[in-house]
Amino acid sequence: LFSVMFFPTPSPFTHKLLPACAVETASCIEAASYPADEKASLEALTSRQSYAGEYFLSSWDGDTLAGFVCGTRCDEFTEETMTTHSPTGTTLAIHSVCVDAKYRRQKVATAMLRQYVDNVARSPSSSTIATIELIAKAYLLHFYVGCGFKVEGLSPIVHGQDPWFHLSLDLNQYRKAKFYVVDAFTSTPGAGNPAAVVLLPSNASDDDMQTIAKEFNLSETVFVTHSSSSSPSNPLYTLAYFTPTTEINLCGHATLAAASVLFNLPSISSQALNFTTRSGIQLRATNPSPSEVQLDFPENPPTEVTKEDLVGLVEAVVKEGLGIDAESIISINYVGDPSDPEDILCEVTPTAFKGIADIDLAALKATKAYHHGLIVCCEGDVSSNDCHFSSRFFAPKIGIDEDPVCGRAHTILAPYFSSKLGKTSLSGYQNSARGGIIKCKWEGGRVYMRGDRVIVTSGVLEGLPI
C-alpha cells in the first residue's frame, strides 16, 4: 500500500563548478578511476573545463576535491560527437563520474550526479537540452539506474576492451512538477496529518494550484517554488497553501511536509531551510535529527473573549456542533479581530473533551463565531503519550471538516498552555482519528515545533495543469 521513503543524514559535501585551478587534481582522480585506455587526459579535462565549464560539477569536502562529473553538449550521441562540444546541442553527454578513492562508498557519487542532473534541468541556459546520455559498464548499471537513468541497451560506442551499455535520462520528463504525499507529525504511515507537496518547476496560476489541490483532496496541498536567490548552502523557497476549496495563509503540517521532502533531496546540503509564504510570513525549518524536522513559526497567542455576544455564539456552536454544555467550558479565546475572529480556542474539561462523539459539521460551518476554525482543547493527555494538553481542530468553513494534526493551531495552543502551565517546552496530542504529537517550545515570540514524518508516495503530475 505504501512506498515509504526514509531520510538519510544530510551530506557534509558541497557542490560547485570546478575551478580551473583544480583541473590537475581532477585529472589525478580520473587517472585513478579508469583504466589507461579509458581515462581522459589532463589536456582533455582542461579543454572541457574551459569550453563547457557549466557542465563540469565538482564535490568538495571542505577544501578537498572529493569528485567530479563532466559532460559536453552534442546534437546526437555518438563516439565522434563526444569529442567536441556544441553549445546549442540538445543532448548532454556525460564523460566522467569520478570520486577520489578515500570518499567512495559514502554516497558521494550518487549525491553529486543527482545534483548535476538537477542543475542542468533548472539552468535557463540548458533549457533546450532534452536528454542526458552516457555509456557505462555492466557493474555500474545499478548505480546509474538509481540516479534516474534508463538502460537503452548495448552501446555501439567502443571505448577500451569491455562492452559498454547506453543509458539516458529524459530531462523533459524530469522537469515536470513532482509531487509527494507526506504524513506529518508521525513516524507511522497512515497516521499523523497527510499533506501533498508539489515542487513547481516554474510559477503556476492560482486556478491551476486550486485544481491540483482539489484533485489531491487532502486538508492541505503546499506548492513549493525555488527562490531565484536560493543556493544549496542557503536554500530559499516560496510556499503557497491550498485546501480543496481555497488558499490559506499558513499551514504547519504542510510546511513540515515540504521541509521533509526538500531535506531528502540530494541537491540540498544545508540543514536549514528558509521559507516565505505568499502572505509574507517568514518561516524556517531545521533538520536536527534524521527522524525529525523542527519548524520555527511566529507565535499566535489567543486573547480571552469578553464580549458577551461572542461568548454566546461560541457556547451555542460548541453545544450544537460538539454536544458540550456551557458548564463544561473553562475558557473561550480568540485570534484575530475581536469583532470577526479568525479562530476560536475553547478549553473544556477533560471529561467533556473525551465525550465528543456526534459532530454536527453543518453547525460548525454555519456559525458566525469565527471565519476560519474552532480549536477545542483540554489540559492533560487523553491518550497514553504523556502530553501536556490535547486538542481537536475543526475548519469546515475552509473545506477541512477536521484537521488530523494541525501545526498552525499549535502556534495558538503553545502560548496558551505555556502561560497557563508555566512551561516553555511542552507537547500536545491532537486527538483526531489519525492522531499525532507535536513537541512545542514557546520562546522569544516564536513557536518551535518538532515532529516526525514519513513520505508515503511520490510521482509526477500527469494530465493536470502545470
N, C-alpha and C positions, 0 to 999 in steps of 0.2 A: 504493500500500500504506500509506504513512504520511501523516498530516496533521500536518506539523511546525509547531510554534509557536515563533517567535523572540522574543527578550527585549529590550524597549526599556530605555533608561536610565531609572531611576526619576525621576518628575516632581518638580521643586522646589516645586510649588504645593501649598498646603494647603487643606482644605475645612472649612467650618463654617457654621452657620446665620447668616444675615445679621442683624447687629445693627441696631437702629433708627437709629443714628447714621449708617449707611451707605446708607440708602434713597435719599437725594438723589443720591449718586454713582451708585447703580444706575440711577436714573432717567435720568441723563445717558448711560449706556451703552445703555440701552433706546432712547433717542431717536436715538442714532447707529446703531442696528442695524436699525430698522424704518422703513418709510415713515410719513408723518404720519398716514395714515388707518388704520394698523395698530398703532402703538405704544401702550403703556399709559401713562396719565398718572401724574404723581407721586402724585396722590391715590389712584389705583387701587393702585399699588405699596405705598403706605403702609398702605392698608387690608389688603392681602394679608399684609404682614409682621406686622400687628397680630393678625388673627384666624386666620391659617394659617401662623404663623411656622415651625412644624416642617417645612413643605414649601417653605421659601424657603432654598435652599442657595447658598452663595457660594464662590468660588475666589479665593485670595489669593496674591500674590507678595510675601512679607514683609508690609508694612503697606499694600500697594496692592491694591485690589479689581480683580481681573482679569476676573471674570464672575459670572453667577448663573443659577440655574434656579428658577422658582417655579411653584406649582400650587395648586389647591384641590380639595376633595372634593365629589363630587356623586353622586346616585343614578342618573343617566342622562346620557350625554354629548351635550348639545345646546347650541345657542348661548345659550339662556336660562339653563340651569343653570351655564354657565361664568361667569356674572356674580355668582354667590353662592357661599357655602361651607357645605356640610352636614357637620358634624363626624363624622357616622356614615356618610357616603356610601361606597359600595363601589367607586366609580371615582375615580381621581385624575386630574384634567385639568391638563395642563401648559400654562401660558400663555406663558412666555418661556424661551428658552435664549439667553443673550446673553454675548458676550465682547468686551471692550474691543479696539479696532482694533489696538493695538500687540501684542496677545497672540494674534491669530488665526494660523491655520496652524501652531500649536505643539501641537496635540492637547489644548488646554485644555478645549474644549467636550466632547470625547469622554470624557476622564477625569472631568470634572465630572458629566456626565449619567449615566455608568455608576455613579459614586459615589452619585448621587441615587437611582437605582433600587435599589442595594444597601441604602442607608439605609432606604428605605421598606419593602423586603422584610424587613429584620431588626427593625424597630421594633415592639415589642409593641403600641403604640397604633395601629399601621397594619395589624394582623393581619387585619382584615376587608376590606381593600382587595384586590379581585380583579384589577383591570386598571388600567394607566396608559394614558391616551389623549391624543392631541394631533392638531393639524392642521398641515400643512407644505406648502410649495410644492414643485414638481417637482424643482428643483435641489438640495433638501436631503434628498430621499428616501434617497440613498445613505448619507448621514451617519447618519440615524436607524436605518436597517436595520443598519448597522454597530454600533449601540449596542443591538441586540436587539429593535427594534420591527418589527412586521409591517404592510405596507401593506394596508389593508382596501378601498381604492378611493377614488373621488372623494367629498369630504365635502359634505353638504348645507348646511354652515355657510358663510355668506358673510361674508367679513371683508376689506374692501378690494376692489380691482378684479380681481385674478388668481384663478384657481381654486385650491382647496386640496384636499389629499389627507388622508384619515383614516388614522391609524396607531394601533396598540395594542400593548401588551406584557402577556402573561398572567403575572401575579405568582404565581399558584398553581403554574404550571409552573416559574417562576424559583426558587421556594422549595424545590423538590425537591433532594435531595442530588446534587451534581455529582461526577463522577469524572474523573481524569486518569491516564494511564499515562506515566511518565517514565523514560527511560533515563538513569541516573545515572553519573557519572564517565566521561562520553564526550561527544563532540560529533557522533557518527555514529549515526543511527537504526539500531537492530538490534544495537548493541554496548553495552558497559557493563552495568549491572545494572538491569533494569526493576523498577519498583515502582508499585503502584496507590495513588493518593491520593484519598481520599473526603472532601469538605468537608461536614461534617454541619450541617444547619440547627438541630438540637437533639440532645440526648443520645440514644444508642442503646444497646440491651441488648447484653451480651456475646454472647449467642446470635445476634443479628442480625448483629453485626460478623463473627463467625466464619463465618456462612453466606455473607456477601458475600466475605470473603477466600478461602473455598473456591471460590467461583464464579470469581473472577479467576485463582486457581491460579498466582499468582506467588510468588516467595520471600517477599515481604512486601507487605502492604497496610497503609497507615497512615491512621488516621481522625483528622481534624483538627476540633477543636471550639473555637469562639471563647470566650475568657475574658470574663466579664461586665465586667471592668475594662479590656478592650482598647480601643484608640483608633487612628486612622490614624497618629498620630505615635509611638505606643508599642504596637505590636501584640503581644498575648499570646495564646498558644494552648496547648491540651492535646493531647497526641499519644497514641494507642493503636496498638500494633503487633501485627498478627496474621499468622502464616504460614497456609497452608491447613489446618493441623491444631491450632494452639494460639496463645495470646497469648505474646509475649516482652516483656522489659523495655525493650530498646533496639535500634535498628537505624539504622546510619549512612546507608546509601544511601537508605532510605525518608525519613529526616529531610531529606536534601539534596533529595529529590524534592518533599517537602511545601513546603520553603522556596522551591524554584523556582516552584511553582505560585502561592504567595502573593505572591512578589515581582512576578509578572506581572499580578496583579490591579490594576486601576486604583484600587481603594479603598485600596491600600497606598501611602503616600507615604514611609514610613520605609525606610532602607537597612539596618535591623537588625530581627530578629525574635527574640522570646524564647519558649521552649517549656518546658513542664513535662510530663514523661512521667507515665503513670498510676502508675509505680513511684516517683515523686518526684524523678527526676533533672532537674536544671536544665540546659537547653541554650540555645545562642544561634547564630543564623545571620546572616551579613552578606553583602552583595552588592557585593564590591569592584570588579567589572567586569561589563559586560553579558553576558559569556560564562561567568562562574564564580560559584559560591557557596562561602563558607567556613563550616565548622562548627566550633563551639567545644564540645568534649566533655571530660568528666573522663577523666583517664588511667586505664589499667587494666594497670599493669606486671605481667608474669608473674614467678613465683618458680621457681627451679630445683628440680626434683624430686630428693629424696634418699631417699625410701622405696623400698627395693628391690622391694617387691611392685608398686608403681605403675609403676616403671621396666619391670618385666617385662610388665605389662599393655599399656603403650604400645608396647614393642618388638613384642609379639605382634600388636597390631591394625595397626601400620604395615606389618609383614611380610605379614599375611594380607589386609589391606584394600588396600594400595598396592603391594605387592611390593618393599618396601625392606628390606634386611638391616640388622641391628643395627649392623654395622660402618660403615654409611654415615650413622648418626645422630651429629650433632655435639653437640646439647644437647636436653634434654627439660625443659619448663617448664609450670607450671600456673597457672590463675587461679581464685580462689575458695577453697573449703575443701580443704585438702590431703588430707583423708580422703574427700572426694567432689568432685573438681574440676569446675568449670563447663566450662572449656575446657582443652585441651592445646595448647601450641605446641611443635612438634617441628622443629628446624632440622636439615637434612640437607645432604649435599654437593650442589653444583650438578649433578654427573653423575647422582646418584640422583634429584634433583628432575626433571630433564629426562626421566628414564627412566620416570616414572609413566605407565602405559598402561592395563592392565586394572584396574579399580577394583571391589572387592567391597563394595557398599553394605550388604549384609546383615551383613558382619563389622564395618563401621564403626558400624552401628546396634546390634549386639548387645553390643559391648564395655562393660565397667564402668569403663573408664579415665576417662570423663568423662560428664556428663549433658547437655551442650549440643553442642559441636562440636570438631573437630580442625583446627588450623591447621598446615599443612606449609609450610616456607619454606626459602629458601637465600639466602646473600649473593650480590649481583650480579643482573644483569638477564638473564633467559633469552630476552628478546625483543630488539628493537632500539630501545628507548626510553631507554636510558642511566639506568635507575633504580638505586637503591642495593640493593634487595632484591626478591625475587619470592616469591609465596605462592599457596596454594590453601586453600580453606576448605570443609570437609565437615560437614554437620549433619543427616544423615538422621533423627536422633532427634527432631528438631522439624519434620520434614516438608520439609527442604531438602537434597536429595541433594548438590548443590554450589552454593554461593553464588557467582554470577558475579563480583561486586566488592563486598566487604563492608567498610563503614566501621567498624563495631563491631570487627572483627578488627584494624583498623589502630590502634585505641586500645591494643591489646596489642603489635602489631608495632612501632609507632613508638618506644615506650620501650625495647623490647628492642634494636632495631638502633641507636637513638641512643646507648645505653650502649655497645654493642659497637663501633661505628664512631667514637665521639667526635664526633658531629654532632647538632645540634639540629634542623636542617632537612634533610629527605631525602624521596625519592619512592619509592613502591612500585608494582610491577606485579603485578596479580593475573592469573595465567596460566590463566584458565578459557577455555572455548570462545569466549565473547564478549569477554573481556579488558577491562581498564580500568586507569587510572593514578590514584593518589591522592597528592597533594602534602601532606606532613605536616610539622608543627613541634611539637616536644615542649618545653613551657616552663611553668614555674610550676604543675605538677600538672595541666596541661591538654594536650590534643592538638588542634591546629588542623589541619583537613583541608580542602583546596581541590580542587574538581573541576568539570569541565564538565557540562552536562546538556542534554537535548533532550526536549520534550514531543512524544510521537508520536501521541496520540489523546486525545479527551475526549468527555464526554457526560453524560447524566442517568440515574440509576438508575431503571429501569422494571421492574415485576414482581418486585422484590426487597424485603426488609424495609427500613424507614426511609422 
